[in-house]
Amino acid sequence: MSFIRPSVAAHFIKWREAYLVGFVLILGLWLFLRGSATLNLILQGLGLVVAMIGIILLRTTIQRIRFKRAEMAPGIVTITEREINYFGPLTGKTISLDSLLKIELRESEAYAAIWVMHHTEGDPMIVPTSAKGSESLFDAFTSLSGVKMDTLVMALNQTPIRNQLIWKRG
């Protein structure tokens, strides 16, 4: 018999990384305050370093969590050596990150939203945002120069999804 409601358990499972990083941030602040109270410059410096690392990691972790969708769409996304692979129920495609020209987020009748990735090698690759493994696209998109991850995450989390250009090779 579980004393935790399923919705609460799901929330903690989804956000567990953010809570862990938040603990690191709090630990850093505690070390800094402890060092300030005892006038210990080494403890203060260590606390500041740990707190700064916590702030940076917390921001990235929250973006990554907000980027991830519930896996409901068919297909599997993998990233291998700067190549995006999508294998769906009817088609599959592999494109190189270096050949990408632009990335669009579009609404879809079949799925909540889709990524449309235009590249130099032919037809665009279409990937549902909720395909299995699609959270790995976060790291792939981060490696492209000029991608604003805050804009990307906000676009993905708006309701309803609007068609918009996310990134274009400059």
KEFIGU-247834 format. One record per residue (C-alpha): x, y, z; residue in one letter. Coordinates in pm, whole numbers, padded with zeros to 5 digits, always signed. Layout:
XYZA
...
***
This chain:
+00000+00000+00000M
+00146+00331-00109S
+00097+00647+00095F
+00197+00873-00195I
-00056+00967-00459R
+00043+00857-00812P
+00037+01215-00944S
+00273+01331-00667V
+00505+01035-00728A
+00507+01113-01104A
+00595+01476-01029H
+00890+01378-00809F
+01012+01124-01064I
+00999+01383-01345K
+01170+01658-01145W
+01412+01442-00939R
+01722+01581-01116E
+01613+01938-01045A
+01562+01858-00677Y
+01905+01699-00657L
+02071+01999-00823V
+01869+02229-00596G
+02016+02042-00300F
+02367+02110-00437V
+02278+02481-00466L
+02149+02489-00107I
+02463+02307+00011L
+02678+02571-00158G
+02482+02854+00003L
+02505+02683+00343W
+02882+02645+00305L
+02913+03012+00211F
+02703+03127+00508L
+02890+02894+00743R
+03220+03036+00616G
+03089+03391+00661S
+02984+03321+01020A
+03325+03179+01110T
+03522+03420+00889L
+03668+03125+00698N
+03760+03246+00349L
+03827+02893+00218I
+03479+02777+00320L
+03326+03092+00171Q
+03507+03039-00159G
+03413+02672-00173L
+03052+02762-00097G
+03046+03022-00376L
+03193+02776-00628V
+02945+02502-00534V
+02653+02750-00543A
+02753+02883-00888M
+02781+02529-01023I
+02439+02458-00873G
+02284+02764-01040I
+02425+02674-01382I
+02322+02310-01354L
+01975+02399-01224L
+01902+02623-01522R
+02011+02355-01771T
+01829+02080-01584T
+01501+02272-01580I
+01529+02340-01955Q
+01599+01971-02023R
+01300+01860-01812I
+01066+02107-01985R
+01196+01990-02326F
+01105+01626-02262K
+00762+01508-02378R
+00566+01202-02269A
+00658+00922-02511E
+00332+00867-02702M
+00424+00895-03069A
+00557+00605-03272P
+00922+00583-03366G
+01261+00603-03203I
+01513+00889-03210V
+01883+00829-03151T
+02186+01055-03184I
+02514+00892-03286T
+02829+01086-03372E
+02650+01409-03474R
+02386+01219-03673E
+02016+01226-03592I
+01842+00896-03660N
+01463+00861-03664Y
+01305+00525-03730F
+00928+00548-03751G
+00664+00286-03827P
+00669+00358-04202L
+00995+00538-04272T
+01338+00601-04129G
+01598+00864-04194K
+01943+00970-04082T
+02077+01323-04120I
+02396+01490-04008S
+02385+01787-03772L
+02638+01955-04001D
+02395+01936-04295S
+02106+02104-04111L
+01981+02426-04267L
+01686+02506-04043K
+01464+02360-03772I
+01093+02429-03747E
+00836+02337-03484L
+00495+02268-03637R
+00159+02165-03509E
+00037+01826-03623S
-00302+01660-03646E
-00163+01317-03562A
+00072+01425-03279Y
+00095+01723-03047A
+00380+01872-03249A
+00657+01775-03488I
+01013+01884-03555W
+01079+01956-03922V
+01452+01953-03991M
+01555+02084-04333H
+01896+01975-04454H
+02114+01981-04764T
+02063+01616-04855E
+01698+01611-04967G
+01353+01598-04811D
+01317+01731-04458P
+01321+01492-04165M
+00997+01496-03967I
+01012+01377-03607V
+00723+01383-03356P
+00823+01574-03043T
+00691+01287-02832S
+00875+01001-03007A
+01080+00771-02787K
+01427+00919-02734G
+01331+01265-02864S
+01473+01422-02547E
+01818+01348-02694S
+01746+01620-02952L
+01799+01874-02671F
+02173+01802-02667D
+02188+01790-03047A
+02015+02127-03083F
+02239+02275-02812T
+02546+02193-03020S
+02424+02412-03310L
+02559+02766-03304S
+02298+03034-03251G
+02023+02815-03102V
+01841+02994-02822K
+01733+02711-02593M
+01503+02935-02386D
+01305+03025-02700T
+01298+02663-02811L
+01166+02536-02476V
+00904+02815-02457M
+00783+02736-02809A
+00755+02368-02725L
+00556+02435-02407N
+00305+02686-02544Q
-00054+02578-02591T
-00155+02549-02868P
+00168+02486-03058I
+00221+02745-03332R
+00425+02687-03645N
+00752+02870-03604Q
+01111+02876-03713L
+01336+02767-03426I
+01680+02790-03585W
+01832+02877-03921K
+02194+02836-04023R
+02340+03185-04037G
***
